[in-house]
């Protein structure tokens, strides 16, 4: 009901049609709903409560088109009742004064219903506007935070470069150059995570491929660990793509830090593909597996759990010590992605 009241059709369609035409259309729509309900009711109880359906009709017209649309429904409905309902009632033995008084009372009552509906509609419109303003402010702050973080990466890289130029030791200069490259790679991953276009659907295959390429440069050691990425052609909404990107980032980082201790070699696989009626994101490794108790306090909690909820999926962890690594499966419903763009 609140969503219906917050539609505010005259304002939404102001660039397509004048406000008064939208309000008139809402009034006519309300009268049509009332007439349809009357026709259906006459099949079961002919002539009973002839004015009853004007109330839901004027409420609906008010929620869609404002009080003008509601009063228009009352006025048009009252005119039609005077032309068709009242004469039939008089022919059936009713008194003119009684029918006229009944029509006026129903019109006044319907007008009161319109006033109540308008108060509710105005409150819903204000609440929706306030909610949209908060979302816009949040998005602005989030963009500002991303910009500041990117600047921080650039500042750190500049400081390392300044120190490298001042150093005369080849080993120190080489270490600083390596640190600069790693900082730039981390900054690139940060941009790849959030720099998703505002289009309706995002190509998941291109996004995951670019993200994994950035993670290779930013998080993997020079040798020993390999990151593989496989993805079917799929297109997803921007919000879900961002959530899945954050899940991949956290799971890959966890695998790099914990799955291959003592410099051992290994492979991390990121795969996104259809799975039965839905979709599945997999992040698996062939490392040492999860220690006992890790499933309750490690990968399945904190940020990853929050990102999974935002993506609208469920996370399952498999594997353990001596079980050929750790497997993380994020299952999504079929509606989460499309095989072709819209």
Secondary structure, 3 states (H helix, E strand, C coil): CHHHHCCCHHHHCCCCCCHHHHHHHHHHHHHHHHHHHHHHHHCCCCCCCCCCCHHHHHHHHHHHHHHHHHHHHHHHHHHHHHHHHHHHHHHCCCCHHHHHHHHHHHHHHHHHHHHHHHHHHHHHHHHHHHHHHHHHHHHHHHHHHHHHHHHHHHHHHHHHHHHHHHCCCHHHHHHHHHHHHHHHHHHHHHHHHHCCCCCCCEEHHHHHHHHHHHHHHHHCCCCCEEEEEEECCCEECHHHHHHHHHHHHHHHHHHHHHCCHHHCCEEEEEEEEEECCEEEEEEEECCCCCCCCHHHHCCCCHHHHHHHHHHCCEEEEECCCCCCCCEEEEEECHHHEECCCC
